[in-house]
Structure formats: C-alpha cells, structure tokens
Amino acid sequence: MNDAQRRKILLVDDDRLVLATLQSGLEQAGYAVQACSSAEEAKRVLALDNPDIAVLDIRMPGASGLDLARELGESQAIPFLFLTAYSEAEVVRKAAEYGAVGYLVKPVDIPQLVPAIEAALARAADLRQLRTTETQLQMALNENREVSMAIGLLMERRRLGRQEAFEFLRTTARAQRRKIGEVAEEILSAAELLNASKTS
C-alpha cells in the first residue's frame, strides 16, 4: 500500500494497551492511524479530519462507542465497525441499527482485523454507490413527473394530443439548448403563477 493509497483509520478504545498494540499493527500493515482513548477525544479529531473508517470499542467511560457511531452515521457519513468484548444480541442489534459495516469480538489480532477493515471499506463503498444511484433515480423520477404534468397542462391549454404536447416540449427544449425537465419545470411554475394571480 503506497502513501497515496494509505487509508486513514480512526481507532477508539479506552484500553490503552489494546489501543497501542492495534495502532502499531495497523500502521505496520500500511494504514495511517489516529488513536483515541475516548469518544470525546475522537470527536475532537473528527472536527479536524475525516478518516476513511472508524474502528470503535463499545463500552467506554463517558460517551459510548454506540453514541459516537450514531453521530458518525448521522452527521459525517463515516463508515464504522465495532471491535468489542461484548457480543450480547441487544448490543449487536443496536450496532446494526446504527449502520455498522462490521462487528468483531475481542480478542482480535492484526491478521484478523485487516481483512475485516478491508471488507468493511468495500461494503461502505457499495452502500455509497447505492445511495448515489438512489438519489439519481429519485431525480429522474421527479423530472419524469414534472414532464408528465407539463404535457398534461399543454394538452389542456393548447388542445393538443399527448404526442403533440411532448413534441412541443422537446422542440422548445432543443431550441433553447436546455433539458426537457427544466422546460417542464418552467411551464409548471408559470402555470402556478398564473393560477395564483387569478385567485388573489
């Protein structure tokens, strides 16, 4: 792993021996590691830098790893996995609910941890791609809805058939070198303004 590819890991564990051992092992494996012994310290680091992934202990004095995970998921969209001594069903359920991309039970050594981190990073990248696709699909659906509404409006106002109304919309968009969705949105906005002025 060369310097340009070095992944940044935020490692959070209140056991300083575990923290130092894992930090050293992960750095030898080629990662850039920021080690923190509390959720509060981790928040200070996060205010200055965005890691590629966070590896979190769950039970810590003060804010827990779960508290920190919720914040990471909500505000910073940083993927995280848990590395903890606890495997109770309730804790595992909460971890999954908060969006953990991995869950390891201690003791864990570096040869176990590295593949888990890489798998978690791959899963996080897949989820990011899915979210992007979902956003693009939603935008396309919204645009299609606006185009359909504009066609309906043109059919009513200009006494056109559906195909004629669509052709009018497409020709206008081409003439103005704009997207058909933008022209549709403009027609709908103009109709809304007209209706508003009639009712006022």
C-alpha angles and dihedrals in degrees: 000000000000125000093262089057097042108133117220115230127191107208117194123184131137092214101089094197092054089044094052093044094049093042091053093046094047092048089052087051088058104262127130104234130198107192122202129179096205142029089244092056089046091054090054090052092047090054088064104032143023115223122205090236140357124223108202137191111216108213111054133143111268114005112017128229088255090057090050091046092054089053092048092051096045104041110018107026090222112155116236141187129196125238107186146146090232125087101167112146092238093054092046090048091052092048090054091045090055090052104257112177092204144011125202128180118219140276093063128162128207096260087059096040100051096059090045091053092047092048090048091050090050091049091048090052090051091050091049090051091049091051091050091049091047091052091049091049091049091051090050091049091049090049091049090050091052091048091051091049092048090050090051090050093049091048090054099041099039099031091238132153118246094259092046091050091050091048090051090052093046094046091049091050092049093047090052093040090235136127115271089235091058092052090047090051090050092051091050092048091050090050091050091051090049092050091047092052091049093053096044 
